Amino acid sequence: MSRKPPLSPFEARKAAAKRAALNALKRARRTADKAGVQLSDWEGEFLSEVTDRVKTYGRAFGDPEKGAAGEALSALQTLKLKEIAAKAKGDPPKRGFRRKAKD
C-alpha cells in the first residue's frame, strides 16, 4: 500500500484554510435555516457561489492582492460571511467603520 508524501507546510495551510472556509459557509447557512432567518436572495447566492468556488479552485477570489497567500476567502468575503453569520444568530447589525462624533 503506497502512502502519499506529506504536504508541504504551505499546501497544508492552504488545505486547512479551504476546510475552515467551507465549514464556516456551511455553518452560516445551517444556523440561518435552524433559526428560521430568511436570508436575502443576494446572501443566499453569495453563500452558494463562494462555496462552489472554494470547492473548485481552493479559494474564492482570483486576484492575489485581495487576500493573503494560502487563504480561501478575501478580506471582504470574510467580512460579509461574518455579517451573514451574525444575522443568522439574530445579533444586531454592526455599525460601519465610522468615526464617532465629537461631543
FIPAMAR-532095 format. One line per field, with one value per residue (C-alpha): x, z, y; residue number from 1. Coordinates in steps of 0.1 Angstrom, whole numbers. Layout:
BEGIN
east = (X | ...)
up = (Z | ...)
north = (Y | ...)
i = (NUM | ...)
% end
This chain:
BEGIN
east = (0 | 16 | 13 | 11 | 41 | 34 | 22 | 45 | 37 | 22 | 0 | -11 | -20 | -39 | -59 | -67 | -79 | -101 | -117 | -122 | -139 | -162 | -171 | -178 | -200 | -219 | -223 | -237 | -263 | -272 | -276 | -299 | -320 | -323 | -332 | -357 | -339 | -347 | -315 | -319 | -315 | -281 | -269 | -280 | -264 | -232 | -230 | -237 | -213 | -184 | -189 | -187 | -156 | -138 | -146 | -135 | -104 | -95 | -101 | -130 | -111 | -88 | -68 | -40 | -39 | -74 | -64 | -34 | -15 | -29 | -63 | -96 | -116 | -107 | -109 | -142 | -157 | -147 | -164 | -196 | -196 | -193 | -223 | -244 | -235 | -244 | -277 | -284 | -277 | -301 | -274 | -280 | -261 | -228 | -223 | -197 | -163 | -174 | -157 | -175 | -190 | -173 | -193)
up = (0 | -11 | 10 | -2 | 6 | 33 | 22 | 23 | 51 | 25 | 10 | 44 | 55 | 22 | 27 | 63 | 51 | 25 | 51 | 75 | 49 | 38 | 74 | 81 | 50 | 59 | 95 | 85 | 62 | 88 | 115 | 94 | 85 | 121 | 134 | 106 | 95 | 59 | 40 | 11 | -24 | -26 | 6 | -4 | -38 | -22 | 1 | -28 | -53 | -28 | -16 | -53 | -60 | -28 | -37 | -73 | -70 | -33 | -30 | -38 | -53 | -83 | -76 | -51 | -40 | -24 | 2 | 19 | 3 | 14 | 24 | 9 | 13 | 6 | 34 | 22 | 17 | 52 | 65 | 46 | 59 | 94 | 88 | 74 | 104 | 128 | 110 | 113 | 150 | 155 | 165 | 157 | 127 | 134 | 125 | 98 | 103 | 111 | 133 | 165 | 166 | 189 | 218)
north = (0 | 33 | 63 | 99 | 120 | 146 | 180 | 210 | 234 | 259 | 232 | 220 | 256 | 261 | 229 | 239 | 273 | 256 | 233 | 262 | 284 | 255 | 248 | 285 | 288 | 256 | 268 | 301 | 285 | 259 | 285 | 306 | 276 | 264 | 299 | 304 | 336 | 345 | 354 | 378 | 364 | 381 | 365 | 330 | 334 | 346 | 316 | 292 | 308 | 312 | 276 | 264 | 285 | 273 | 236 | 240 | 263 | 261 | 298 | 322 | 351 | 354 | 385 | 376 | 412 | 408 | 382 | 366 | 338 | 305 | 319 | 307 | 339 | 375 | 401 | 414 | 380 | 371 | 403 | 396 | 360 | 373 | 397 | 368 | 346 | 374 | 379 | 342 | 342 | 372 | 396 | 433 | 445 | 462 | 498 | 505 | 520 | 555 | 579 | 588 | 623 | 647 | 659)
i = (1 | 2 | 3 | 4 | 5 | 6 | 7 | 8 | 9 | 10 | 11 | 12 | 13 | 14 | 15 | 16 | 17 | 18 | 19 | 20 | 21 | 22 | 23 | 24 | 25 | 26 | 27 | 28 | 29 | 30 | 31 | 32 | 33 | 34 | 35 | 36 | 37 | 38 | 39 | 40 | 41 | 42 | 43 | 44 | 45 | 46 | 47 | 48 | 49 | 50 | 51 | 52 | 53 | 54 | 55 | 56 | 57 | 58 | 59 | 60 | 61 | 62 | 63 | 64 | 65 | 66 | 67 | 68 | 69 | 70 | 71 | 72 | 73 | 74 | 75 | 76 | 77 | 78 | 79 | 80 | 81 | 82 | 83 | 84 | 85 | 86 | 87 | 88 | 89 | 90 | 91 | 92 | 93 | 94 | 95 | 96 | 97 | 98 | 99 | 100 | 101 | 102 | 103)
% end
